[in-house]
């Protein structure tokens, strides 16, 4: 491609609403243009990157035995009503009506449609296993679209779905996809981790996220440097403390803590370690009738150590807390007789269900609220001052330095950007939609399903977060919009420069190299600045003075200086670097 034929639309400055590096640089490099909140046009330069992502994903999916199809972006609501997700999914699901007042959704994912296909097409165990995938536009009405393509509303995703006879076979399909994903992300040349994950709203048990490591990532990745253990923060287990609970050494005492409503402030006032304080979190669950009216409310009290944070995913897995919400102020005052900030488990006005974190269950002589404003209680002990806890669970986020669940060291935490996710769904959707097949015994069985997603348009943004500098993007070879750029200096003034550039361009094209010839006759500084911003990894500069010596200048995007190379050898040099 020649630059004069292409649309290059670089900007000197990023828009004011661009916060992270990838958003700023994709806008400045002319790869995306904002059309609306979380909605972007993929400009020619950006689309070339996306197409390269798609090509690698498609190659490895096909190699793994998956078969491509394409499902509609607009889906009838009837399918989503079968699974209940038309009503249970929140406002992120975009619901629309046609001229006949029929309900549709703009797909955020395609479990319902693929299951409908499977129940129509797969009748016998002889047709299993099957794995079908698509690369398709999705839409999720994000509450806060931000960070460009990292958290947009319209995006492109590769989603695949496997169908198997039983759970053992489904796990084999899962392993095949997990292996294919590792090959895909290895080919992209990115630093990533595969981590155990929670399946979330999609459902399923066995689950793994693929996280590109980046300081700006929204996800916390927990890993053990001394082992293979890795999980996201939602999934990472906080082990129960080793050893018995210490003996009580203090009398329970109420102390004045005027204006001190946080564990940090109380610990500072009393001159005690924050780890000796306990925070109270009040939740509620509602029982509803057939019409959705609340008929009964249960209030829950969760106790966590003062320096720990509640993990909402873990809390949601405690029996009875599946659909919890935070309690309202009237509910709190009704049960505790006090406003938040001074709450504790002793001296309640009405009973609550108590859930205690593993760490708190083995604490002695701890500090908590006294259910009176500006008052806390010190020297609290289980068994003596309140009954032994009956419901103990892992409720907290892990912290760096915690013991690894595999017993092989301590945990570290780093940030990551989720670019892929694999699930074993089980029969959640096949049962809801009656997707069965006749097994070898002639009896109908529900299909075991798996789900496998890759964020096609998020991945380039994640790659930029990991690969950029003050001058712009630094693309890995596999993702670059063009792998090589030829920069002739003043070709309009020096015919020999133009001829050398044209000949090298033709030679690289013939060799199958993805090359751009910048024939715009721009000033060298402006031309170099454009390509450094765009991030083309290999640059060859052809100038009149160097040509008289029979050389050109080669420079990788990460190099600080150019290297002189004989004109007749530069094509071979580039081919060798691309093959490495």
N, C-alpha and C positions, 0 to 999 in steps of 0.2 A: 504494500500500500504506500502511496505517496501522500505526504502531508497536505499538498495542495488539493487533493481529492477528498481528504478526510475532514471531519468537523472537530477542530481543536478549540476548546472554549475555556481556557484556563483563566483563573481570577487571581488578582494580587492579594485580596483579603477574603477571609471566610465570613459568611453571614453571622450576624450577632447571636442568633439562636443556636449556633453550632457549639457544642460543649466539649466533646471528646475528639481525639486526634483523627479517628477515621472519618467522622462526620465532616470536620473542617477540611481535611485533605481530599475527600471524594468530591466535595463541593468545589474546592479550589481547582482541582485537576479536571473539572468538567466531566466527571463520571456520572453524576446524578444531578437532577434539578428538582427542587421542591415544587409540587403542584398544590398540595394541601397538607394538613396536619398528618404526619406519618405516611404520606403518599408521595412517591417520587417517580419521575421519568428516568429511565435508564438511558443515558446518553450513549452515543456510539462507543466511546472509550470504555465506559463502565460495562456496557453490554458485552463487549469482547471478553472481559474478565469473567462475567457471569457464565457466558457460553463455555469457557474453558473449565470452570467448575462443573458445569453440567456434563461436559464430555468425559471427564475423569470419573465422575459419579456413575454415569451411564455405563462406561466400560467395565467398571468393577462390579456393578450390580448384574450386568449381563453375564460376566464371568462367573459370578456366584450362583447362576441359575435362575435369577429373577427375570420375569417377563414384563415388558413395559406396556402400559395402556394409558389412557387419559380419561379422567372422570370430570363431569361438568363442575364448573365453579358455582353455578346456581343449582341448588338441590331442593327437591320437594320436602316440605316440612313433615309429610307423613312418615318418612323414614326416621326422622329424628324424634317423632312422637312415639314410635315403636320402642325406642330405647329410653324414652323419658327425657332425653337431653334437650329437647326443644324448650322445655320449661325449666329444667334444673340448671342448664347453663345460664350464666349471667348476662349482663349487657354487652360483653365482648362478642357474643353471637349476634351477628347482624341479621335481623329478620325483616323480610320484605314481602309485599303482596303484589300479585299481578293484576291486570285489569278486571279479572273475574273474582277478585278478592280472595284468591287462594294463597296460602302461606308458603313461603320459600325461605331458605337461608343461603347466605353467601358463605361458602364452605371455609371453616377454619381448619378442618381436617376431614377425613373421608371414611371413618370406620363404618358408618351406616351404609354408604353407597357400595363399598367393597363387599360388605357382608351380604347385601342384597344380590350382588353379582354372584357370589359364591353359592348362595342357596338356590339360585336358578340354574347354575352351570355344573356344580359338583354334586353328583348323585351317589357315587360309589367310592369305597376306600381305594379302588384301583386308580382313581384320578388324583390321589394324594401321594406326596405333598405337593402343594402349589405355593408359589410366591409371586405376587403381582406388585408392580410399582408404577408410580407416575412422577413426573416433574411438572408441577402445576401451580398456578396462582392461588394464594390463600388470602383471607381477610379476617382480621381480628380487631374489633373496635376497642383498641387499647385505651385505658383511661388517661394515661399520660404517655403518648407516643414521644420518643426522644432518641437522641443519639443516632439520627439518620437511619441507616439500614439495620442497625442493631436492634431497635425497638420500634419498627414501623407497623402500620396497620395493614397495608397491602404488601405481600412478600411472596417469594417463590420458595417452595419446599419440595424436596423429594420425600415422598412417603411410600413405604412398602408394607405389604401385609402378607403374612404366611398363614397357611391352613394345613393342619395336620390331623392324624387319626387320634393321637393321644398326647399326653403331656410330655412323655419322654421324647417323642418325635418332635414336638414343638420346641423343646430345649435344644435339640440338634439343629433345627432351623435357626434358632436364636444364635447358637454358636457360629453357624455359617455366616450370618449377617454381622455379628460382632467382629469376626475375622476380616470380612470384606471392608468394614468401616475402618479398621486399622490400616489396611492397604490404601484406602482412599486418603486418609489424613497423612499417612507417610508420604504419599505422592505429592501432596500439597507443600511439603517441606516446612510444616509448622510444628512448633513445640506444643504438645497437647498431653492430656492425661485422660484415661478412661476410668471413671469413678462409679462406684455403686450409688444408686439414686432411688428416690421415691417415685412411684409412677404417677402420682397426682390424680387429676380429674379423669384421665384417660382410663386408668384402672390397670390391673395386673399386679404380679408379684415380682418376678425377676426383672430387673431394670438396670440400665447402665447409661451414663451420660458421657459424651466426649466433649471435653473442655479445652479450648485454646487458652493457654496461659497468658494473662495480660493484667497489668495493674488496674486497668479501668473496668475489668470484668464485674458483672453484677452478682456473680455467684462466688461463694467461698468454697474452696476445695480443700479437703482435709486429707492428709497423706502421711505416711510414715517413711522417712528417708531410709530406714534400715530394713524395709520389707516392701512387699508389693501392695500393701493395704492402701486403698484410696476410696474416698466417698465424698459426696457433696455434704454440705452442712446439715441439710434436712435428714440425711440418712445416717450420718456418723454417730456411732454409739458412744455414750459416755459411760465408761465402766463403773460399776459399784466400787466404792473405796474398799481397799483390803484391810483386814484386821477388825477387831471388835470396837464398839463404841466406847469412848472414854467415860470414866466415872464422873458423876456430878461433884463439883467442888465449890459451887456457889449457891447461895440462897436466891430464890426467885424474888426480884425486887423491881418495883415500879420507879422509874426515874424521869425527871422532867427533861424534855427535849424541845424547848420552845422554838417553833419555826423550822424544825428539822424533820422533814417528811421523807427524805430519801435515805437509803441504806448508807450511801457514801457520807452524807452529812452527819448522820447519827454516829457512825463509826469514828469520824473525826472529832465530834463533840465529846464522846466517851473515851477517846484514846484507845480504841480496841481495833484489831484487824478487821477489815471489811469481811473477811471469810468467816467471822463469828456471827454475822448478822443474817437474818432470814427475811426475805421479802414475801409478801402475800399478794397473790393475783386472784381476782374473783371473776369467775366465769359463770355462764348460765346455759341451760339447755331447755328447749321448749317442746312439750308434747302437743301435737295438733290433731284436730278432728279431720274428718273427710273433706271438709270445706276449707281447710287450712287455717282455722281459727285456733289460737293458743288456748288449751284447756288446763295445762299445768306447767309450772316452771320450777326447775330444780337449780338451786344455786350451789356452786362448787368453789372450794378454796384450795388453791395450789400453793405449796410452799417450796421456794427455791432459795439457794444460798445467795447472799446479797451481791456477790460478784459474778453471778451467772445470769444468762438470758434465757427466757422461755423459747423452746422450739415448738412452733405451732403445729408442725406436721406430726411430731411425736405425741403432743397432747391430743391431737385428733384421733390417735390410734388407741388411747385409753378407753376401755369399755365404758360406754355411756356418754363419751365426749365427742362422738363422731361429728356432730353438727353444733359444736359449741359456739357461743358468742361471748363477748365481754359483757359483764353485768352492768346494768344501768346504775346511775347514782342513787335513785330511790331504792332499788333492790339492795345495794350495798348498805345504805343507811338503815334499812329495815332489818337486815340480818346482823349488822355489826354495831349499830348505834353510833356510828362515827363516819366521818368522811375519809376517802382514800388518803394514804400517807401515814396512817397510824394504825393500820389493821393488823390483827394477829389471830391465832387460833384459840385463845383463851378468853372466856367470858363473853361468848356470843349471845345475842338476843334471840336468835332463831337457829336451829340446826342447819348445817351445811354438809355436803359430801367433801371429805378431805382427801386430797391426793398429794403425796409427799415425794419429792425428788430423792433419788438414791443417796445423794450427798447429805441432805438434811436428815435423813433417817438415821444416820450414824453420828450426828453432831451432839455435843454436850455443851451445857452452859452457853446457850445461844441467845441472841437478842432479837426481839420482834416488837411489833406494835402492840399497844395495850388497849386498843379499841377506845381510846380517849384522846382528844386533840392535845397535841404537844406532850404526849406521854409515851414512853416505850418501856418494855419489860426486859430485864436482864436476868441471866442465870436460869434460863428455861431448860428443862430436861424432860425427855420422854420417860414415861412410866411413873414419874414422881408428880409432875405438874400437869400432865395431860396424858391420855391413853397412848399406848404404843400404836404407831400408824398401821392400819390394815391394808391400805392401798398405796404401794410404793412403786414408782416407775421412773424410767429415764425420761425426764421432761426438758432437759436443757441442751443448749448448743455446747459442743465441745470447745475447749480452749487450747491454744498452742501450749505444749508441754504436758498435756494429759497423756496417760498411758494409751498406747495403741491397742485396739480390741484384739489384735492377733498376738499380743504379748511379746512383740519383737522390738520394742522401742517406744519412743514418745512421738506425739503428733505435731506436725507443722501445718500451717494454713497459708494458702496463697489464693489469689483471685483468678477467676477464669470466665470465659465466655462460652456458653453452651452452643455448640454447632451441630451436635448429633445426639440422638437418644434412641435406645433400643429397649423394647418391652416384650415380655411374655404376657399376653392379655388373658389367656385361658379361654373360658367360655362366656365371658361377660356379654359380648355382643351376639354371639351365635345363639345363646339361650334367649336373649331378649327378642331376637328376630327369627327364632326357630330355624336356624341354618343347620340342617342335619345331613348326614350321609348314611348309606347303608354299609355297616361294617361287615367283616368276613362272616359273621354269624347271621347275617341278614337282618339285623336289628338296627334301627336308626340311632345314631350317636351325634352329639353336638361336636362341631369342629373346634379344635384347639387353635387359637389364633395368636399371632405375634404382630407387632407393629414397630416400624423402623423409620425414623425421620432424620433428614439432614436439612439444615437451613441454607439453601443455595445462595440467597442474596445476603444473608447474615455473614456467611463465611468470608467474603472479601473484606468486609469491615473488620472482622476479627483478625484477619491476616495483617491488615494495616496497623491495628493496635499493637501488634507484635513486631512490625517491620516498618519503621519510619525514623526520620531524623529531622533536624531543623529545616532542611531543604525540601522535604517531601516524602513521598512513599518510596519504599524499597521492596518491590515485588519479588517473591520467589519465581524462578523461571517458569514453573508450571502454571502460575496464575497471571503473569504479566499480560497486559493488553497487546503489547508487542515485545518480543524477546530481545530484539536488537534494533537500535536506531542508528542510522547513518546521518552524520551531520557535516555536509560539505560547506566550507567557508567561502562565501561570495562566489557561487557557481556562475552567476550572471556575468562576473568580471573575468573569471578564469576558466576557459573552455576545458583545459586539462583536468581541473577539479571536477567539473560536471561529468566528464567522460569517465573518470575513475570511479566516481560515486555511482553512475549508472551501471557500469560493468560489474562492480561489487554487488550492487543491489540485485542484478540479474543472476549472478552466480549464487547468492544466498537463497534467492527465491527458488532456483532450480534444485537446490539442496534440501528444500522443504523447510527452511528457516522462516519463522514468523518475523519479518523485517519491515521496518518503516523507514522510508527515505524522506528526510525533511528537505524538500525542495522549495521552501517558502522564501529563501534569500533573506532570512532574518539576521539581525546582528548576533554574533556568537554568544554574547552574554545572555540575551533574551532567549535564544534557542536552547542553550544548555539549561537555563532555569526552568523552561517548560518541561523538558524531559526528566530533569531531576525531580520536579514536582510530580509528574505523572508516574515516575518510578520505573521506567524501562531499565532492566538490569544490565544490559550490555550496550555500550556506546562506542562508535568508531567515528573519529573526527578526521576529515580529509581537508587538508589545507595546501595552498600553493607552495609555501616554503618547505613543508615536510615532503611534499611530492617530489620536489627537486632532489631530495636525498633518497627517493624511492621508498619512503615510509609513510605510514599513517599512525594515528594515536588511538590506542585501545584503552578503555577505562570501564571497569565494573562500577556499578552504582555505589558499592561500599568502599571502593578504593579512594584514597586521598589524592593520588596523582595518576596521570595517564602514563601508559607504556608505549614506547615506539616499536612498531612492528612493520616488517617489510610488507609492501602492498600485496605482493603475490602470496604471502603466507597468512594474511589476516583471516581469510575465509576458513582455512583449515583450523586456525586457532579457535575461532568461534565455535565451529562444529565440535571440536574436542571438548571445549568448556560445557557445551550443551549436553554432550554425551556423558559427562562425568557424573 
